[in-house]
Every structure is written in structure tokens, then in C-alpha cells.
Amino acid sequence: MLLDGTLRKHIVDTDIQDKERLEILMKQMLDKNPNDENLKDTEPLKWIGLMNNYKHSAEEIIFKEIIYI
């Protein structure tokens, strides 16, 4: 890939695909747990912890599906 000049395009395409998949996974996780949005106003630190947990879980899925093929 480096020698034929397609490495940069591959990296950019993979990054775009990863971001799209992250959005989809985060939306699915939030749809399964709708009560979490109520925490945003009542317990913001707990809400931030949950969002970080969802994001890390989604990133692990993306790593296994797309990055570490």
C-alpha cells in the first residue's frame, strides 16, 4: 500500500467508516437505555461515566470488526 500510494486513502476511508460505525453503535446503546438521559440533569457525573462506558464499548467493537481484521 505504501509503495503504490494507496495507504493514505485506505487510512482516511477506514477513519470515516469507524466514525460512522461509532455513531450507529452509540445510538443503539442509547436507544436500549433511554433512562440514562434523565441522569444528565440529576447526576451529571454518573451520566458522563455511562457515556464514556458506552463509547469505550463501541470502540472495542469497532477495533474487533474493522481495525483488527
Backbone bond lengths (Angstrom), bond angles and torsions (degrees), N, CA, C in turn:
res aa  C-N    CA-C-N  psi(-1)  N-CA   C-N-CA  omega(-1)  CA-C   N-CA-C  phi
1 M - - - 1.446 - - 1.527 111.29 -
2 L 1.300 115.58 -39.59 1.454 119.09 179.90 1.520 110.97 -66.37
3 L 1.321 115.91 -41.04 1.461 119.75 -176.69 1.527 112.67 -71.94
4 D 1.334 117.72 -35.23 1.465 118.08 -178.89 1.532 112.75 -93.95
5 G 1.339 117.89 5.71 1.463 121.65 171.97 1.513 115.73 79.17
6 T 1.317 118.29 19.45 1.465 119.92 -178.62 1.533 112.85 -105.32
7 L 1.319 116.97 1.98 1.463 120.04 -177.09 1.525 111.73 -64.29
8 R 1.329 117.39 -47.56 1.472 120.96 -178.50 1.528 110.72 -60.98
9 K 1.315 118.30 -44.40 1.458 121.74 179.62 1.526 110.20 -62.31
10 H 1.316 116.66 -40.91 1.464 120.67 179.12 1.532 110.82 -63.47
11 I 1.326 117.30 -42.83 1.462 121.51 179.41 1.523 110.73 -63.68
12 V 1.314 117.49 -44.40 1.468 121.59 179.39 1.524 110.83 -64.76
13 D 1.316 117.75 -43.99 1.467 121.51 178.05 1.527 111.71 -62.08
14 T 1.324 116.54 -41.48 1.462 120.71 178.64 1.515 110.87 -65.75
15 D 1.321 117.50 -39.56 1.466 121.46 178.73 1.524 111.02 -63.38
16 I 1.309 117.12 -43.84 1.472 121.38 178.51 1.525 110.31 -62.91
17 Q 1.320 116.34 -44.51 1.460 121.42 179.26 1.530 110.68 -62.58
18 D 1.329 117.05 -40.64 1.465 121.39 179.21 1.530 111.46 -63.38
19 K 1.308 116.89 -44.31 1.472 120.68 -179.22 1.527 111.45 -64.51
20 E 1.325 116.64 -40.59 1.461 120.15 177.89 1.526 110.80 -64.40
21 R 1.323 116.53 -42.65 1.466 120.92 179.66 1.530 111.19 -66.19
22 L 1.341 117.02 -36.91 1.459 121.22 177.63 1.525 110.87 -62.03
23 E 1.322 117.04 -43.96 1.461 120.84 177.98 1.523 111.29 -61.03
24 I 1.311 116.97 -42.83 1.467 121.53 -179.28 1.527 110.17 -64.84
25 L 1.323 117.13 -46.82 1.459 120.46 -178.72 1.528 111.80 -64.80
26 M 1.326 116.91 -41.39 1.469 119.89 178.68 1.526 110.46 -63.13
27 K 1.320 116.95 -41.56 1.464 120.07 179.07 1.527 110.51 -63.53
28 Q 1.324 117.44 -41.75 1.458 121.10 178.72 1.529 111.11 -63.14
29 M 1.315 116.94 -42.00 1.462 120.10 179.60 1.525 111.48 -65.68
30 L 1.328 116.57 -39.21 1.466 120.14 179.40 1.524 111.51 -72.09
31 D 1.330 117.21 -31.31 1.466 120.09 176.80 1.529 111.21 -68.22
32 K 1.317 116.69 -33.79 1.466 120.19 179.32 1.527 112.02 -73.66
33 N 1.318 117.31 -25.53 1.462 122.12 -177.35 1.526 110.30 -127.26
34 P 1.335 118.98 70.79 1.466 121.05 -175.12 1.524 114.01 -69.35
35 N 1.319 118.81 -20.84 1.454 120.95 -178.84 1.524 112.70 -69.52
36 D 1.311 116.81 -15.76 1.459 120.16 -178.51 1.530 112.32 -63.94
37 E 1.324 118.06 -28.38 1.460 120.47 179.80 1.528 111.57 -66.51
38 N 1.337 117.39 -27.45 1.463 120.13 177.56 1.524 110.80 -67.35
39 L 1.304 117.00 -28.24 1.462 121.05 179.21 1.519 112.41 -67.01
40 K 1.306 117.03 -23.47 1.462 121.45 -177.34 1.529 110.78 -56.46
41 D 1.328 116.59 -39.23 1.460 120.65 -179.31 1.520 112.54 -88.74
42 T 1.335 117.03 -35.36 1.462 119.60 -174.18 1.524 113.23 -87.07
43 E 1.336 117.09 -44.24 1.471 121.51 -178.83 1.527 109.65 -135.26
44 P 1.339 117.16 79.99 1.472 119.78 -173.52 1.534 114.28 -61.40
45 L 1.332 118.24 -36.16 1.467 118.83 -179.48 1.525 111.71 -67.66
46 K 1.307 117.00 -38.04 1.468 120.35 176.81 1.527 110.00 -66.19
47 W 1.341 116.90 -39.30 1.460 121.78 178.42 1.531 110.40 -62.88
48 I 1.330 117.35 -43.05 1.463 121.42 178.88 1.524 110.18 -62.79
49 G 1.331 116.12 -41.23 1.457 119.88 177.59 1.512 112.15 -61.60
50 L 1.333 117.07 -42.04 1.468 120.63 178.12 1.528 111.34 -64.64
51 M 1.335 116.71 -43.13 1.466 120.20 -179.94 1.527 110.33 -63.73
52 N 1.328 117.01 -41.14 1.468 119.88 176.96 1.525 110.81 -63.64
53 N 1.322 116.81 -39.01 1.461 121.24 177.89 1.530 110.42 -62.86
54 Y 1.328 116.93 -45.63 1.467 120.60 178.04 1.523 110.99 -61.08
55 K 1.336 116.11 -42.95 1.464 119.96 -177.99 1.529 110.68 -64.82
56 H 1.313 117.38 -44.15 1.465 120.13 179.73 1.531 111.22 -65.60
57 S 1.319 116.86 -37.77 1.463 120.10 176.91 1.522 110.61 -64.21
58 A 1.321 116.67 -43.67 1.465 120.95 178.64 1.527 110.98 -63.82
59 E 1.334 116.59 -40.40 1.457 119.41 178.64 1.525 111.59 -64.30
60 E 1.320 117.79 -38.06 1.464 120.66 177.15 1.529 110.75 -62.61
61 I 1.328 116.37 -41.23 1.467 120.36 178.00 1.527 109.77 -62.74
62 I 1.320 116.41 -43.87 1.470 120.90 -179.69 1.524 110.41 -63.61
63 F 1.324 117.42 -42.38 1.457 119.85 178.36 1.515 111.23 -58.77
64 K 1.314 116.62 -42.70 1.462 119.83 -178.46 1.525 111.91 -72.53
65 E 1.337 117.62 -36.51 1.473 121.36 -176.34 1.530 113.00 -80.82
66 I 1.327 116.54 -40.25 1.466 119.08 -168.79 1.537 112.36 -114.09
67 I 1.290 117.34 -47.60 1.464 120.48 -171.30 1.529 111.80 -76.30
68 Y 1.329 117.02 -50.93 1.461 120.34 -173.97 1.523 111.96 -96.94
69 I 1.302 117.58 48.08 1.461 120.73 -178.01 1.511 109.77 -68.19
